[in-house]
Amino acid sequence: MFGLAHKLDRIAAALEAMTRTAGPIDVDFGAAVAFRWRGFDNPQRAAPLEPIPSPALIAFDALRNVERQAAVVERNTRQFVRGRTANHVLLTGARGIGKSSIVKACLHAFAKDGLRLIEVSKDGLKDLPAIVELVRARPERYVVFCDDLSFEAGETGYKELKTVLDGSVATDLSNVLVYATSNRRHLLPEHASDNADVSRAENGELHPGDAVEERISLSERFGIWVTFYGFTQDQYLAVVESRLAAAGFDAEQIRAAREPALQWALERGARSGRIAAQFVLDHAGRFDMVEAEGCVRAQHAG
């Protein structure tokens, strides 16, 4: 009962903040398909939702080596925009593989069908009930997106998130889903002492302690878990080659770039789409510099 009363107090405080600052009437929902949550007490005293006029989107067919994961999230999002039941999504695993890119691909694919994205920081999750209230009467479907989500010891914001994901009588999530990415499956930190906090019942069953239960229970609030793994060497090179081809390199130049690409990944200790993209940026920049310097020398020689 206390939890519900606390939740209602939080929503009431958020609604009061709306009237003191910008308020929902000041949010131009038609200004963009993506927004950034900046809260009610932002320094500019502006609307709590900041439009992102030109979000960096990507098409599903441009994603590499994550087709299976993308299909799961795409299907869930398609159900959502068509008014069917759908789940909150947690995308976890290796860095730079394409977790956030899949969310951006969903917006690229379904913005025309009314999907909208609200980017929120971990600290902004405390305002999640107010965000839901702000868009509750809107006809669009909203994905509240938190990138790189995890909580450290002593942080309590996860309790607010957990309550909202559970779906309380104070929070109507009919047109809102939460999508989050994280580098770890369990969003709360693990400690060696957690394993010691395990009890054994009379029948021999093991019962995890409160710390373990708390850690696992937050992730379980997300109905869909999508896991990502680091690229194999062949997968990494395939992404490099695809990006080099898109940048205008010919087949011979692409073959010559294989060894430098592998060395680039080795120095960074991982193979991923992000590392492949960073290599191509560096390689293309170097190539252009050499080309430009060659032209200058030729002009001077002439």
N, C-alpha and C positions, 0 to 999 in steps of 0.2 A: 504494500500500500504506500509505503514511504517512497519507493521508487517511482510510482506513478505520480505522486504529488510533486516530487522533485522534477519530473519530466514536464509536467504542466506548468510549473513555475518557470522552467527554462524557456518554454515556448512563449509564455506570457511576457517574459523579459525581452525576448527577441522581437516580438510584435511591437512592444513599446519602443524598442530601439528603431524599428522601421518608421514609426511616426515622428521620432525625434530627428532622424536623419533623412535618408532618401525616400524610403517607402517603396512599395511595389509599383506604385503609379509611375515612378521615375525610371523604372527598368524598361528599356526599349527591347522587348523580346524579338522584334523583327529585325534588329540591327545585325544579327549574326546567327550562325548555327552553333557556335562554340562560345562559351563564356568562362571567365575566371572569377571565382568567388573571392572578394576582398573584404567581406564583412560589413557590418553596420557602422563601426567606429573607425573607418579608414581615415587617414589624415586629410584627404580632400573632401570628406563628408559627401562623397559622391554615392551613386547608386551601388548597392552591395554586389551586383553582378556587372562585371566589366566585359563588354563584347570583345571578342577576338576577331577582327575583321577578316583576316586571311590566315586561318589556321593551317598548320603544316599537315596535310592529309596524305594518304597513300591508298592506292587501290589494292584490293585483295590479290589480284593477279601479279602484283609487283613483289609480293612477299616470297621469300625463298626458305625452304627447309622447315617451315612451320605450318604446312598446309593442314595437317591433322588438327593442330590446336586452333588454327584459324576457323576451320569448319565448325568446331564446337561453339565458339563464341559467336560466329555469324548466325548459326541456327538459333541460338538463344535470343540474339538481338532481333532477328526477324520475327520470332514469336512475339516479342515485346512490342514492336512497332505495329504489329497487326492486332494488338489488343488481346493476345493470348497470355496465359500465365507463363512466367519466365523467372529465372533465378538471378540472384546476385552472383558475381563472378570474381574469383581470385586467381590471378595469373602469377605463378611463382617459378623461380628457377634461375638459371644462369643469366648473367648480365649481358645486355646488348644483343639478345637473340631475336627480339621482336615482340615482346610483351605489349609495350605501349603502342607499337605500330599496328597491332591487331585492333586495338581500341580505336585508333585513328581511322583504320580502314572501315570499321563499322560506321563511323560518322560519314565517311566518304560515300558509302554504299546506301545509307538509309536517311540521309538528311532530307532528301526529296520526299520521303514518306513521313516526315515530321519528327525525326530523331534529333535531339539536341544534346550537347555535352556541356557539363559544368565541371571545370577543373578546380579541385579544392586541395589545399595543402593538408598535411596531417593535423596541424593546429586548427585548421578550419573545420575539421570534422565535428568539433563541439557544437557548431552551428547547424549540423545536419537537420535537426527537426525544423529549424527556421527556414532552411532551404526548401525542404519538402512543402512547408506551408506556403512559401512564396510562389511555387509553381503548381500548387494543388489544383487550381481551377483552370490551368492552361490546357489547351487541346493537344499540345505536343507531348512527346515522350522524352524523358530526361534521363541520361546516364550521368550520375555523379562520379567523377573519375579522380581517384587518388593514386598518383604514381609513386613508386618506391616507398610503400607503406611498411612500417615496422615500429614497434614501441620498445623503448629502453626501460630499464629498471626505474621505478619511481614515477613513470608517466601514467596518468590515469585516463587519458582521452579515449582509450580503447573501450572503456565502460559505456561511454555515450554511443559509440559506434555499435557496440554489441546490442544495446537496447533497441536502437533503431532497426538494425538488421533483423532482430527478432520479430518486429512488427507489434507495436503496442496499440492500445485503444486511442492513444493520443497522437499517433502518427499514421497517416494514410499514404501508403507507398504505391498506390494503384498506377501512377504514371512516373514513378521513379525507380531506378535500379542503381545499385552501387557496384562499380567495377574498380578493382584495385590491383596493382602490381606490387610484387615484393620479391626480393632476392632470397627470402627464406619462407619455408612452408608454414611454420608457426610464427605468427606475427609478434609474439611476446618473447623476450629473451629466455634462453635455456641456461640453467645453472646445474653444476654437478650435484649440488645439495638437493635438487628436485628428486633425483633418483633415490635418495635416502628417505624421502617422505612418502614411503609406500607401506601400506598396511596389508596384513594377510588375515583374511577372515577364517572362521572356524572350519569352513569347508575347503580351505586351501586356496581360494580365489585371491588374486592380488588386486588391491584397490589403490590407484594412484592418489597422491596427496592433492591438496587444494591448488598448489602452484602448477602442477601438471595439468589438472583439470581446467584451470583458468586459461592456460596457454593454448590447449587444444580447442577449447570451446569457442574462442573467437574465430578461428579459421572455419569451424564447423557451421558458423552462421552464413557462410557463403555456400550456396547450393551447388555451385559448379567450381571445381578446382581444375585448373589447366596447368600442367607442368612442362617446363622447357629445359632442354639440355644443351650443353655446348656442342658446337659443330664438329663433325669429323673433318679431317684434312680435305677430303674430296668435296664435302659440302661447302667448306670455307672457300676453296678455290673456285667453285662454281659461282658463288656470289661475286667474288672478285672479277672473274671473267665476264659475268653478265654486266656488272657496273662499268667495266672498262669498255666493253662493246657499246654500251649506251653513251659513253663519253666520246666515242668516235675512234677508238683504237682499232687497228686491223688485227687479223689473226696472228701474224708474226709478232707484232708488238705485245699482244696479250700473252703469247707463249713465253716471251722474254721476261714478262713481269711475274711469272709464277714463283721463281726463287726469291726475288725481293719480297713478294707477298708473304711467303712462308716465314722468311726472316723477321718480317714486321710482326707477325703473330707470335713468333717465338719470343721476341723481346718483350711482348706484353703478357705473356703467360696464358693466353687464351685464344680461341678462335670463335668469332661471332660475326653477325651481320654488321654490327657497329664497327668492329675492328676492320672488317673488309672495306667499309665505306671510308673510314679514316685513311686506310692505305691508298685507296683510289684517289682521294683528295690530294694526298701528298705526292703520289706518283704523277698524276695529271699536272699538278703545279710545277713539279720539277721538269717534266717533259716540255711544258709550254715555255719555261724559262730557257731551256737549252735551245729550243726552236727560235725564240726571240733573239738570243745572243748570237746564234748562227746567222740570222738575217742581218744583224748589225755588222758583224764581221764581214759579211759578203758585200754590204754597202760600202764599207770603208775600203775594202780591197778593190772595188770597182772604181 
